[in-house]
Amino acid sequence: MKQHLKHRTTRSWAESGALAGWRHHLLFFMAFIVVILGGGSNRVEVASLIYVRPLLALLLVAMALSVDRAEMADKKWPLALLLAAFALVVVQLVPLPPSLWEKLPGRSLDIAVDRALGGAAPWRPLSLTPDLTLQSAFWFTAPACALLGVAIAERGKPQTMLHIVIGFMVCSAVLGGLQVSQGTDSGLYLYNRTYPGFGVGFLANRNHEAALLACGFPILRLWSLLPARSFAIQRGRLLAMLGGWIIFIPAILLTGSRAGLVLAVVGMACAFVIAPLSDFRKIGGQWGKYLPIAGIGIFLLTVVIVTVAGRSFAFSRLIENNAADDLRITYSSFILKLANQYLPFGSGFGSFDTIFRQAEPDRYLKPTYFNHAHNEYIEILMNGGIVAIFLVVVGVIYWGVTGYRTFFSKSEKGFSIWQARTGWAIILIFLLESVVDYPLRTPLLAFVFAMAAAWMSYGKQRVVGDFGLQSRD
């Protein structure tokens, strides 16, 4: 009888306590770990993708078997856009008869080669680089795992997912600092193609790391809004939030990313609009109204300290480099003209490097090469054509409309609304970064982006509750 009672008590604790929350987050956590340890780069030669892709595929199957249709109901738009984009990639791999393929724009060079060889023209897919387009198809496993993983994790406690995400971001920031401290020969860099001497954390690109850490500001603010049993606990979280900012700000400076400085300001601004500033005063007591000012002061003070210490690579690049000489600006007009040559169907996802090398003018030839357009919207237009850019426009419209409803909802505010606003802010940061870079091509940041899209769907829910406080009953 005693043994039976003990077994029942233990099981009840596991189902109602911390283990229950982790059980619901297990698949999400496993997928997140996979992309953290090997999804920081999407280059075809990266060895870690050999295990990242099959593991994500297996986890995606497990999630699809575990998720309920009702749990995906409020995420139908992000899921529909993801499936539509995947279908577009698949269509680009379907072989076409020569009579149809030769009528596609931008195929004159291949047609000339066929005629020079004198043989019968083979059936070819729409993509000019089908092997790289097939590689692009595997990219979808990461955001799909994030969408389904968040849906399943909703059965558990919201703080569990936040602890996982914040813990990862802090570790990435600390890892970036260690990489810089050890110099260009540091063994802490996870990828061969990276930026030695700069802090990149779990990623290969310093701009991507800066964008990730900029997302940490609104996420930490959301964490500070978690339900608590007293204002003392809530005040402690606010102080911890500011402490997290002290970690993220120098870590962003150590990336040497100029865009990262702008994104850091955007992230901090979003952190202040997630919840009304009056709630700072409500939680912080008589000193609460000074918390936003303290946050801005911490940012400025950290910038000054890091700059004086001589470790601000971002500011050094601003002074040393002329923006007009930046390759992103130099190549932008040429790439836009190049993209226009392949409209309306595009050249195929993953084909930018190959197409650019074929058409690159002699005056642009350098020992280094330009592997991406560094403007994701132009590259999507070039690779996927009108349909691809249409899907981007639909996604941006959905983001804007959902954000408007989230911020101007007349329903009473609660944690789910703030989580939706945080998701909106994260997507904003990545949309801005995509103007000058390609952050979402990495499985890791694609996972974070899709997670934010899932969070944003919470804005459709009407949540009633007091600010961050649990009922004492």
Secondary structure, 3 states (H helix, E strand, C coil): CHHHHHHHHHHHHHHHCHHHHHHHHHHHHHHHHHHHHHCCCCCCCCCCHHHHHHHHHHHHHHHHHHCCHHHHHHHHHHHHHHHHHHHHHHHCCCEECHHHHCCCCCCHHHHHHHHHHCCCCCCEECCCCHHHHHHHHHCCHHHHHHHHHHHHHCCCCHHHHHHHHHHHHHHHHHHHHHHHHHCCCCCCCCCCCCCCCCCCCCCCCHHHHHHHHHHHHHHHHHHHCCCECCHHHHHHHHHHHHHHHHHHHHHHHCCCCHHHHHHHHHHHHHHHHCCCCHHHHHHHHHHHHHHHHHHHHHHHHHHHHHHHCCCCHHHHHHHHCCHHHCHHHHHHHHHHHHHHCCCCCCCCCCCHHHHHHHHCCHHHCCCCCCCCCCCHHHHHHHHHHHHHHHHHHHHHHHHHHHHHHHHCCCCCCCHHHHHHHHHHHHHHHHHHHCCCCCHHHCHHHHHHHHHHHHHHHHHHCCCCCCCCECCCC
